[in-house]
Amino acid sequence: MNGAKTYGAAAAAIIMIGLAIAAWVNNSTPGPAAAATGTGVRQQLDPMLEARTMGAVDAPIMIYEMSDFQCPFCRDFWEQTMPALFEEYVETGKVRFTFLNLPIISLHPNAAEAHEFAMCAAAQDQFWPIHDALFDTQREWERQRDPTPHFLSLVAGADLDRDAFDQCMQSGMARRVVAQDVQSAMRNRLDKTPTFIIEGQALLGGAPIETWRPMLDSLYSMKTGGGGN
């Protein structure tokens, strides 16, 4: 799709000098980065942000995942770790979880389009079904010269208004949302997927649930005054 090279240039331009997490957390520039303050402020420039967030509004722990739908390590996290993380921490009200777009087009040429499709699904509050379908079928579309027919087949199988979806794709709004996330990552020297921002700290890579449990349990205990599981 048009604009893929723009994403690629932006992602490839990131130089990993160090993780400027404080800048991410306190960034006042409109966009998902600013929402990472934990204040619950939602950015008007990103109407899809709430749709790609799950978990209780008052959950004591906030996690942001920076992900690439064509990244095999992101798929591994989705398949191997996310189910337990969701069951043990999101559904229990301990964690609120938000997905941020970071398609690395220099490595994954079909990723930008996948993210745009996901954002237009988010505009109809159907982000998570498309998120799951994109990862579930990643090996089918990752090497396709033109993945659009496959992405459209996922849309056809979802509970989406096709006319509204097509209008979203044509308007460029989804592309702007994806670009906004990528630019936030650039400003904060973040170029790896998946990367997780957990209460102002970074966890790189799709670590197994055994790595997450002690970290999240300790955070939860600290934030709730020693509350149990």
C-alpha positions as CSV (number, residue, x, y, z in Angstrom):
1,M,0.0,0.0,0.0
2,N,1.1,3.6,-0.4
3,G,2.9,4.9,2.6
4,A,4.7,1.7,3.5
5,K,8.1,3.2,2.7
6,T,7.3,6.1,5.0
7,Y,6.8,3.7,7.9
8,G,9.9,1.8,6.9
9,A,12.1,4.9,6.8
10,A,10.8,6.0,10.2
11,A,11.4,2.6,11.8
12,A,14.8,2.2,10.2
13,A,15.9,5.6,11.3
14,I,15.6,4.7,15.0
15,I,19.1,4.3,16.6
16,M,19.1,2.3,19.9
17,I,21.2,4.6,22.1
18,G,19.3,3.7,25.2
19,L,15.8,3.4,26.6
20,A,14.4,6.9,27.4
21,I,11.6,5.5,29.4
22,A,11.2,8.6,31.5
23,A,10.7,10.6,28.3
24,W,8.1,8.1,27.2
25,V,6.2,8.2,30.4
26,N,6.2,11.9,30.8
27,N,6.0,12.9,27.1
28,S,3.4,15.7,26.7
29,T,3.2,15.3,22.9
30,P,-0.3,14.1,21.9
31,G,-0.4,10.4,21.1
32,P,-0.1,7.0,22.8
33,A,3.2,8.0,24.3
34,A,1.5,10.7,26.3
35,A,-1.1,8.3,27.4
36,A,1.6,6.2,29.1
37,T,1.7,8.6,32.0
38,G,-0.8,6.3,33.8
39,T,-3.1,9.3,34.4
40,G,-5.8,7.7,32.3
41,V,-5.9,10.7,29.9
42,R,-7.0,9.5,26.5
43,Q,-5.7,11.3,23.4
44,Q,-8.3,12.8,21.1
45,L,-6.0,12.3,18.1
46,D,-6.2,8.5,18.6
47,P,-9.9,7.4,18.7
48,M,-8.7,3.8,18.4
49,L,-6.6,3.8,21.6
50,E,-9.4,2.7,23.9
51,A,-10.5,-0.1,21.5
52,R,-7.0,-1.6,21.7
53,T,-6.9,-1.5,25.4
54,M,-8.2,-4.3,27.7
55,G,-8.6,-4.6,31.4
56,A,-10.2,-2.7,34.3
57,V,-9.9,1.1,34.1
58,D,-8.7,1.0,37.8
59,A,-6.2,-1.8,37.4
60,P,-3.1,-0.9,39.4
61,I,-0.6,-2.0,36.7
62,M,-0.5,-0.5,33.2
63,I,1.3,-2.3,30.4
64,Y,2.0,-1.0,26.9
65,E,3.0,-3.5,24.3
66,M,4.9,-2.2,21.2
67,S,4.4,-4.8,18.6
68,D,4.7,-5.7,14.9
69,F,2.1,-8.0,13.4
70,Q,4.7,-9.5,11.1
71,C,7.3,-10.0,13.9
72,P,7.7,-13.7,14.7
73,F,8.7,-13.0,18.3
74,C,5.5,-10.9,18.7
75,R,3.5,-13.9,17.4
76,D,5.3,-16.2,19.9
77,F,4.4,-13.8,22.8
78,W,0.7,-13.8,21.6
79,E,0.6,-17.6,21.3
80,Q,2.7,-18.7,24.3
81,T,2.5,-15.9,26.9
82,M,-0.5,-13.7,26.3
83,P,-3.2,-16.3,27.2
84,A,-1.8,-16.8,30.7
85,L,-1.1,-13.1,31.1
86,F,-4.6,-12.3,30.2
87,E,-6.2,-15.0,32.4
88,E,-4.0,-14.3,35.5
89,Y,-3.6,-10.5,35.4
90,V,-6.0,-8.8,33.0
91,E,-9.2,-10.7,33.7
92,T,-8.5,-10.5,37.5
93,G,-8.3,-6.7,37.4
94,K,-4.6,-6.4,38.1
95,V,-3.4,-5.2,34.7
96,R,-4.7,-2.9,32.1
97,F,-3.0,-3.6,28.7
98,T,-2.7,-1.4,25.6
99,F,-1.3,-2.3,22.2
100,L,0.9,0.2,20.4
101,N,1.9,0.0,16.7
102,L,5.6,-0.5,15.7
103,P,5.7,-2.1,12.3
104,I,9.4,-2.5,11.3
105,I,9.0,-2.2,7.6
106,S,12.7,-2.5,6.8
107,L,12.3,-6.2,8.0
108,H,8.6,-6.8,7.6
109,P,7.2,-5.2,4.3
110,N,3.6,-6.3,4.9
111,A,3.4,-5.1,8.5
112,A,2.2,-1.5,7.8
113,E,-0.8,-2.6,5.9
114,A,-1.6,-5.2,8.6
115,H,-1.5,-2.5,11.3
116,E,-3.8,-0.2,9.2
117,F,-6.3,-3.0,8.9
118,A,-6.2,-3.5,12.6
119,M,-6.7,0.2,13.4
120,C,-9.7,0.3,11.1
121,A,-11.1,-2.7,13.0
122,A,-10.4,-0.8,16.2
123,A,-12.5,2.1,14.9
124,Q,-15.4,-0.3,15.1
125,D,-14.3,-1.7,18.5
126,Q,-13.2,-5.0,16.8
127,F,-9.4,-4.6,17.3
128,W,-8.8,-7.7,19.4
129,P,-10.5,-10.2,17.0
130,I,-8.5,-8.9,14.1
131,H,-5.3,-8.7,16.2
132,D,-5.7,-12.4,17.0
133,A,-6.5,-13.3,13.4
134,L,-3.5,-11.5,12.1
135,F,-1.1,-13.3,14.4
136,D,-2.9,-16.6,13.9
137,T,-2.5,-16.4,10.1
138,Q,0.9,-14.6,10.1
139,R,2.7,-17.4,8.3
140,E,0.1,-17.3,5.5
141,W,0.4,-13.6,4.7
142,E,3.9,-12.6,5.8
143,R,5.6,-13.6,2.5
144,Q,2.7,-12.6,0.1
145,R,3.5,-10.1,-2.5
146,D,0.1,-8.5,-2.0
147,P,-1.4,-9.4,1.4
148,T,-4.5,-7.3,0.8
149,P,-6.9,-10.1,-0.3
150,H,-5.9,-12.1,2.8
151,F,-6.5,-9.1,5.1
152,L,-9.9,-8.5,3.5
153,S,-10.8,-12.1,4.1
154,L,-10.2,-11.5,7.8
155,V,-12.4,-8.5,7.7
156,A,-15.1,-10.4,5.9
157,G,-15.1,-13.0,8.7
158,A,-15.4,-10.4,11.5
159,D,-18.3,-8.4,12.8
160,L,-17.5,-5.3,10.8
161,D,-19.4,-2.8,8.7
162,R,-17.6,-3.2,5.4
163,D,-18.6,0.2,4.1
164,A,-17.4,2.0,7.2
165,F,-14.2,-0.1,7.2
166,D,-13.4,0.8,3.5
167,Q,-14.0,4.4,4.3
168,C,-11.6,4.2,7.2
169,M,-8.9,2.7,5.1
170,Q,-9.4,5.3,2.3
171,S,-9.4,8.2,4.7
172,G,-5.9,7.6,5.9
173,M,-6.9,8.0,9.5
174,A,-5.5,4.5,10.4
175,R,-2.3,5.3,8.7
176,R,-1.9,8.4,10.8
177,V,-2.5,6.5,14.0
178,V,0.1,3.9,13.1
179,A,2.6,6.7,12.1
180,Q,1.9,8.5,15.4
181,D,2.9,5.4,17.3
182,V,6.0,4.9,15.2
183,Q,7.1,8.5,15.7
184,S,6.6,8.2,19.5
185,A,8.9,5.2,19.4
186,M,11.5,7.1,17.4
187,R,11.5,10.0,19.8
188,N,12.1,7.6,22.7
189,R,14.8,5.5,21.0
190,L,12.7,2.3,21.0
191,D,13.2,0.0,18.0
192,K,12.6,-3.6,19.2
193,T,9.5,-5.6,19.0
194,P,8.0,-6.7,21.2
195,T,8.8,-4.2,23.8
196,F,6.7,-3.8,26.9
197,I,6.5,-0.6,29.0
198,I,5.4,-1.7,32.5
199,E,4.9,1.1,34.9
200,G,7.8,3.1,33.4
201,Q,10.1,0.2,33.0
202,A,11.0,-1.7,29.8
203,L,10.9,-5.4,29.2
204,L,12.4,-6.4,25.8
205,G,11.3,-9.5,24.0
206,G,8.5,-12.0,24.4
207,A,9.5,-13.4,27.8
208,P,7.6,-16.5,29.0
209,I,4.9,-16.1,31.7
210,E,7.4,-17.5,34.3
211,T,9.4,-14.2,33.8
212,W,6.3,-12.0,34.1
213,R,4.8,-13.6,37.2
214,P,7.3,-12.5,39.9
215,M,7.6,-9.0,38.3
216,L,3.8,-8.4,38.2
217,D,3.2,-10.0,41.5
218,S,5.8,-7.7,43.1
219,L,4.3,-4.6,41.4
220,Y,0.8,-5.6,42.4
221,S,1.8,-6.1,46.0
222,M,3.6,-2.8,46.1
223,K,0.8,-0.9,44.5
224,T,-2.0,-2.4,46.6
225,G,-0.2,-2.4,50.0
226,G,0.7,-6.0,50.0
227,G,-2.5,-7.4,48.5
228,G,-2.5,-11.1,47.7
229,N,-3.2,-12.9,44.5
